Amino acid sequence: MNSMVALVTGGARGIGAAIANRLALGGCDVAVLDVGDSSETIAGVEAAGRRGLSLVGDVTAAADRQRALDAVREMFGRLDVLVNNAGVAPTVRADVLEMTAESYDRVMAINLRGPFFLTQAVANWMVRQRDQRPVDWMCIVNISSISAYAASVARGEYCLSKAGVSMATKLWAARLAEHGIGVYEIRPGIIATDMTATVQEKYDRLIAEGLTPIRRWGSPGDVAEAVAACVAGDLKFSTGEVMNVDGGFHLRAL
């Protein structure tokens, strides 16, 4: 039996690297698409005994997306899993009264537009694979954020992009269910990554004061475990499902 093949975007570090390595431990061969050097992630994939493929490219560029899929097809001959993890925060945190169109366009292109059209290309490929592999499990996992519903007025473009990812999950789930392709959304909360390093003291205090019922920071590994459950096919009668990996932040408790 051939191994499942996963493509993880933004997998050079942080949450994406944790996802790639966790999927390798679960038996997947893994391709990583990132604008940066993903050699360390691929080394981890190979150390787990799986094949790895490093792809340098920009998810916002149609040519880069196509080159990545062509490379996956050439090396592995199949694709079973897409994890849309690549994402950025605004370069400058600005009040929504002062947000620039340039910042808005950059964040939306990377966080929403690029992943949407990568998903479109992958979904079409997955549908075509059904002729040869009618029962194999395939899925798409979108990494969104608690910012899909929690307003942060100093980074409105990020919130809008993640709300869009949430709707994209619903759209693809509804469209691909008839083909047996599951689509899921993972909503990380306060996760210890480079993106949150600049606000560590703020969230140390808020977590200690009870911002999250589980009073600790999340780790990239926490997110990776949720992705692994989707990829393993443990949720085959669910699609469009949202998994909150946020220490209980989403709870409304008095």
LOGUZA-935196 format. One record per residue (C-alpha): residue number from 1; z, x, y. Coordinates in steps of 0.001 Angstrom, whole numbers, plus 524288, in hexadecimal, padded with zeros to 5 digits. Layout:
[kolse NUM,[Z,X,Y]] ...
***
This chain:
[kolse 1,[80000,80000,80000]] [kolse 2,[7FC4C,80551,80D5B]] [kolse 3,[806CB,806AD,817B4]] [kolse 4,[80775,7FD82,8232F]] [kolse 5,[8023B,803AA,82FA4]] [kolse 6,[808D4,8018C,83CBE]] [kolse 7,[80441,804A4,84A79]] [kolse 8,[80F4C,8069A,8543C]] [kolse 9,[80C5E,807F3,862B2]] [kolse 10,[81512,80FEA,86B90]] [kolse 11,[81A8D,816EE,85FBF]] [kolse 12,[81C58,82494,8652F]] [kolse 13,[82AAE,82276,8684A]] [kolse 14,[83590,81894,869C5]] [kolse 15,[83444,80B48,86372]] [kolse 16,[82645,80DAD,85EFB]] [kolse 17,[829C9,81A48,857F6]] [kolse 18,[83535,81390,85139]] [kolse 19,[82C45,8088B,84CD3]] [kolse 20,[821F2,811D1,84795]] [kolse 21,[82BC0,819AB,83FD2]] [kolse 22,[832B6,80D9C,83A8C]] [kolse 23,[825E1,807D2,835D7]] [kolse 24,[822A8,814A5,82F1B]] [kolse 25,[82FB5,81436,8281C]] [kolse 26,[82BFB,8067B,823DF]] [kolse 27,[81F6F,80B5E,81DA9]] [kolse 28,[81550,809EB,82870]] [kolse 29,[80B46,813C8,82C9A]] [kolse 30,[80C09,81432,83B6E]] [kolse 31,[802B0,816B1,846AB]] [kolse 32,[8087E,818AF,85421]] [kolse 33,[800F1,81605,860B2]] [kolse 34,[806F8,81C01,86CCE]] [kolse 35,[802CA,8227A,8796F]] [kolse 36,[80C2D,82D87,87601]] [kolse 37,[80E34,836DD,86AB5]] [kolse 38,[812C4,82F8F,85E95]] [kolse 39,[81305,83B61,8558E]] [kolse 40,[821BE,83AAA,853EC]] [kolse 41,[820EE,82C7A,84FBA]] [kolse 42,[815F1,82F6F,84636]] [kolse 43,[81DE3,83AA4,8408D]] [kolse 44,[8288F,830C9,83D9A]] [kolse 45,[81ED6,82798,83745]] [kolse 46,[819CA,8328A,82E97]] [kolse 47,[8279C,83708,82B5E]] [kolse 48,[829B9,8295A,825E3]] [kolse 49,[81E57,82BC7,81CB0]] [kolse 50,[81477,8235C,823BB]] [kolse 51,[807AF,8268C,82A7A]] [kolse 52,[807E4,82713,83940]] [kolse 53,[7FD56,826DB,8439B]] [kolse 54,[7FF6B,82ADA,851BF]] [kolse 55,[7F67F,82412,85B76]] [kolse 56,[7F647,827C0,869CD]] [kolse 57,[7F1B3,81C85,8722A]] [kolse 58,[7F4A3,812AB,87CC0]] [kolse 59,[7F6DE,804C7,87809]] [kolse 60,[7F119,7FFB4,884C8]] [kolse 61,[7E3E1,8060E,88214]] [kolse 62,[7DA91,7FE67,87966]] [kolse 63,[7D3CB,80AD4,874C8]] [kolse 64,[7E0C8,810F1,870CE]] [kolse 65,[7E4C5,804C0,86970]] [kolse 66,[7D7F9,804B4,861F4]] [kolse 67,[7D8B1,81340,85EF9]] [kolse 68,[7E65B,81161,85993]] [kolse 69,[7E238,80664,85085]] [kolse 70,[7D644,80E0A,84C2C]] [kolse 71,[7DF0C,81998,848D0]] [kolse 72,[7E86E,810EA,8412D]] [kolse 73,[7DD09,80B01,839BB]] [kolse 74,[7D75F,81860,836AA]] [kolse 75,[7E428,81E38,831BE]] [kolse 76,[7EA91,812A1,82B1B]] [kolse 77,[7DFE2,8087E,82934]] [kolse 78,[7E919,7FD5E,82C97]] [kolse 79,[7F33D,7F875,8363C]] [kolse 80,[7FE65,7EF8A,83267]] [kolse 81,[807D0,7F07B,83DD7]] [kolse 82,[806B8,7F1A1,84C8C]] [kolse 83,[812E8,7F458,8548D]] [kolse 84,[81069,7F2A3,86324]] [kolse 85,[81B3B,7FB1A,86893]] [kolse 86,[814DC,802B8,873B4]] [kolse 87,[81A9C,7FEEA,880B6]] [kolse 88,[81F2F,803F4,88DD3]] [kolse 89,[8289F,80058,89884]] [kolse 90,[8246D,8007B,8A6C2]] [kolse 91,[82395,80E2F,8AC4E]] [kolse 92,[82BB5,80973,8B7CC]] [kolse 93,[83580,7FE5D,8B6BB]] [kolse 94,[8320E,7F5B3,8C235]] [kolse 95,[836DD,7E85D,8C656]] [kolse 96,[82D01,7DDB1,8C365]] [kolse 97,[82BB3,7DBFC,8D216]] [kolse 98,[82656,7E9D3,8D2A1]] [kolse 99,[81F69,7EB92,8C57F]] [kolse 100,[811E1,7F18C,8C6DA]] [kolse 101,[80594,7EC9E,8C08C]] [kolse 102,[8034D,7FA38,8BB10]] [kolse 103,[81050,7FA13,8B3DC]] [kolse 104,[80DE5,7EC4E,8AEFD]] [kolse 105,[80061,7EFD9,8A9CE]] [kolse 106,[80535,7FC40,8A30D]] [kolse 107,[81080,7F5B7,89BF1]] [kolse 108,[808BD,7E9B1,89806]] [kolse 109,[7FD6E,7F1EA,892FD]] [kolse 110,[805F8,7FA63,88A4C]] [kolse 111,[80FDE,7F04C,885E2]] [kolse 112,[80760,7E439,8845C]] [kolse 113,[7F8B1,7E577,88653]] [kolse 114,[7F69C,7F18A,87DDC]] [kolse 115,[7FEFE,7ECCC,8727F]] [kolse 116,[7F8BD,7DF4F,87311]] [kolse 117,[7EB0C,7E499,87143]] [kolse 118,[7EF63,7EE8E,86724]] [kolse 119,[7F538,7E317,85FB4]] [kolse 120,[7E86C,7DBC1,860FE]] [kolse 121,[7E0E6,7E706,85ADD]] [kolse 122,[7EAF3,7E908,8501C]] [kolse 123,[7EBCE,7DA76,84D2F]] [kolse 124,[7DD24,7D9A9,84B47]] [kolse 125,[7DDAE,7E54E,84215]] [kolse 126,[7E900,7DF62,83A7B]] [kolse 127,[7E199,7D294,838F2]] [kolse 128,[7D5DE,7DA08,833A2]] [kolse 129,[7DEA2,7E13C,829FF]] [kolse 130,[7E2D8,7D447,82425]] [kolse 131,[7D61E,7D3AC,81C71]] [kolse 132,[7D9FF,7DFC0,814A0]] [kolse 133,[7E8C1,7DDFD,81512]] [kolse 134,[7EBAF,7CF78,8152E]] [kolse 135,[7FA39,7D054,8120D]] [kolse 136,[7FEB4,7DD04,81863]] [kolse 137,[8090E,7DB91,822E0]] [kolse 138,[8049B,7DE87,830C2]] [kolse 139,[80C08,7DCF6,83D5E]] [kolse 140,[80C6A,7DFDC,84BD6]] [kolse 141,[81931,7E2FD,852B0]] [kolse 142,[81A90,7E2B6,86173]] [kolse 143,[825BC,7E9EC,867F5]] [kolse 144,[8297A,7E21F,873F0]] [kolse 145,[836C2,7E245,87AAA]] [kolse 146,[8420B,7D9EA,87F3E]] [kolse 147,[83A85,7DB17,88C0A]] [kolse 148,[8314B,7D0D0,8868A]] [kolse 149,[83B5E,7C6F0,88B4B]] [kolse 150,[845CD,7CE64,89300]] [kolse 151,[84167,7D019,8A121]] [kolse 152,[842DC,7DD8E,8A750]] [kolse 153,[83E37,7DC77,8B549]] [kolse 154,[83CF6,7EB40,8B6BC]] [kolse 155,[832B7,7EBFD,8ABF9]] [kolse 156,[82BD9,7DF03,8AC2B]] [kolse 157,[81F0B,7E45B,8A6F1]] [kolse 158,[82601,7E8F1,89AA6]] [kolse 159,[82C22,7DB92,8988E]] [kolse 160,[81F17,7D4D1,89A6E]] [kolse 161,[81872,7DDE7,890CF]] [kolse 162,[8229D,7DB81,88652]] [kolse 163,[82232,7CCCE,88866]] [kolse 164,[81398,7CE12,8862A]] [kolse 165,[815E5,7D592,87993]] [kolse 166,[81E85,7CA65,87514]] [kolse 167,[813AA,7C078,8773C]] [kolse 168,[809A6,7C994,87111]] [kolse 169,[81217,7C993,864E1]] [kolse 170,[81182,7BAC6,8644C]] [kolse 171,[802DA,7BA9E,86670]] [kolse 172,[7FFEE,7C474,85BB7]] [kolse 173,[809BD,7BE2E,85279]] [kolse 174,[80332,7B0F5,85404]] [kolse 175,[7F58F,7B690,85284]] [kolse 176,[7F7E9,7BF9E,846F8]] [kolse 177,[800D5,7B74D,83E80]] [kolse 178,[7F54E,7B196,83713]] [kolse 179,[7F18C,7BF5F,83317]] [kolse 180,[7FF18,7C2A0,82DEF]] [kolse 181,[801E8,7CC52,838D3]] [kolse 182,[80FBC,7CBC2,83E1F]] [kolse 183,[81262,7CE4C,84C7D]] [kolse 184,[81FF6,7D17C,8518C]] [kolse 185,[826D5,7D4F5,85E29]] [kolse 186,[83231,7DE6B,85EC7]] [kolse 187,[83A6F,7DD85,86B22]] [kolse 188,[8425D,7E9E3,86D0C]] [kolse 189,[84DDA,7E962,87641]] [kolse 190,[854A6,7F527,87C16]] [kolse 191,[84F7E,8002E,873AA]] [kolse 192,[8529E,80E97,87593]] [kolse 193,[84568,81482,8790B]] [kolse 194,[83F54,81C91,883E2]] [kolse 195,[83C41,80FDF,88AFF]] [kolse 196,[84AA8,80C34,88C24]] [kolse 197,[85036,819E6,88E36]] [kolse 198,[85001,81850,89CFF]] [kolse 199,[858E4,80C5E,89C62]] [kolse 200,[86233,8111F,891D6]] [kolse 201,[86E8E,81084,89A05]] [kolse 202,[86B6E,802C2,89EA1]] [kolse 203,[8699E,7FD9A,890E7]] [kolse 204,[874F9,80547,88B44]] [kolse 205,[87D83,7FD97,894A1]] [kolse 206,[876EB,7F074,8928A]] [kolse 207,[8776C,7F192,883BF]] [kolse 208,[885C2,7F556,88442]] [kolse 209,[88824,7E93D,88CA3]] [kolse 210,[881BE,7E05D,88289]] [kolse 211,[87387,7DF2C,886D2]] [kolse 212,[87017,7DF3B,87855]] [kolse 213,[878F7,7D95A,86DF1]] [kolse 214,[8766A,7E558,86586]] [kolse 215,[87BF7,7EF73,86EB5]] [kolse 216,[8732D,7FB0F,86CB1]] [kolse 217,[865DE,8000B,8708B]] [kolse 218,[85AC6,7FD00,86765]] [kolse 219,[85356,8080F,8610A]] [kolse 220,[844D6,809A7,85E45]] [kolse 221,[8489D,808BD,84FFE]] [kolse 222,[84DF1,7FB05,8520A]] [kolse 223,[84095,7F6AA,856C5]] [kolse 224,[839BE,7FDEA,84BC6]] [kolse 225,[841AA,7F6AF,8417A]] [kolse 226,[83D3B,7E995,846F6]] [kolse 227,[82F10,7EDF5,846A9]] [kolse 228,[830B8,7F2B9,838AF]] [kolse 229,[83554,7E538,8346A]] [kolse 230,[828F1,7DF27,839EF]] [kolse 231,[82045,7E95E,833AA]] [kolse 232,[826F7,7E817,8267F]] [kolse 233,[822CD,7D9DB,825EB]] [kolse 234,[8309E,7D4A2,825E0]] [kolse 235,[82CCC,7C9EE,82F8D]] [kolse 236,[8202C,7C4CD,829DB]] [kolse 237,[82339,7B690,82CA8]] [kolse 238,[825FA,7B9C9,83ADE]] [kolse 239,[81C43,7BD50,84567]] [kolse 240,[81D71,7BDE2,85416]] [kolse 241,[82BBB,7C0E6,8518B]] [kolse 242,[833DB,7C7CB,85BF0]] [kolse 243,[83DE0,7D1A2,8571A]] [kolse 244,[84813,7D533,86136]] [kolse 245,[84CD8,7E329,85F8E]] [kolse 246,[855F3,7E2A5,86B28]] [kolse 247,[86414,7E2D9,866D5]] [kolse 248,[864BC,7D434,86931]] [kolse 249,[8609F,7D4DE,8777D]] [kolse 250,[85870,7C886,875DF]] [kolse 251,[86451,7C045,87271]] [kolse 252,[86975,7B72C,87CD4]] [kolse 253,[877F8,7B784,87A52]] [kolse 254,[8834E,7B27C,88281]] 
***
